[in-house]
Amino acid sequence: MQDSRPTDAAAPDAGAEADAGAGRRDLAAAGIAELRALGERVTPARRAVLRVLAETSEHLCVDDVLARADVIVPGLHRTTVYRAVETLGDLGLVTHVHPDHGPAVYHLDPSLTGSSHLHVRCRRCGEISDVPADLLDGVADRLARQIGFQLQPDHAALTGLCRACAAADPADDPR
């Protein structure tokens, strides 16, 4: 699954890359520490899934997680990765999002990253982008006031067209 996050025009220096790598390892270590604090087993599959998700800003489906985790723990079975992702989700360490089409995608939970966000997905190219977590606060407040509905916008991706696809030929719209 493709992912788009804002990037700086200039390439980061080696020191910045090392700091980012250390930060990602810290996220995986924090997840492992939380498993232990909860009295849960730290299996090779759970460790690999946490590491895979900590090492990327992408939103990965289980097959993507499996492909990357297999490099860390060769021979992992798809079912084992599904169970690990499901358990880590139940424990609040991994979050899944449902795009409008295709499989659920996963990333580390905001309790580990310290940063929550919502998702938008382009109907045409499939790109998933992060948007500010408070983007729909006004809508959520209005729904709660008017009809008592408690919106949970972090579980599904809003759909539309990304900037590049919106600028392309409207006759190519995949509706």
Buried (B, 14 or more C-beta within 10 A) or exposed (E): BEBBEEEEEEEEEEEEEEEEEEEBEEBBBBBBEBBEEEEBEEBBBBBBBBBBBBBBBBBBBBEBBBBBBBEBBEEBEEEBBBBBBEBBBEBEBBBBBBBEEEBBBBBBBBBBBEEBBBBBBBBBBBBBBBBEBEBBEEEBEEBEEEEEEEBEBBEBBBEEBBEEBEEBEEEEEEE
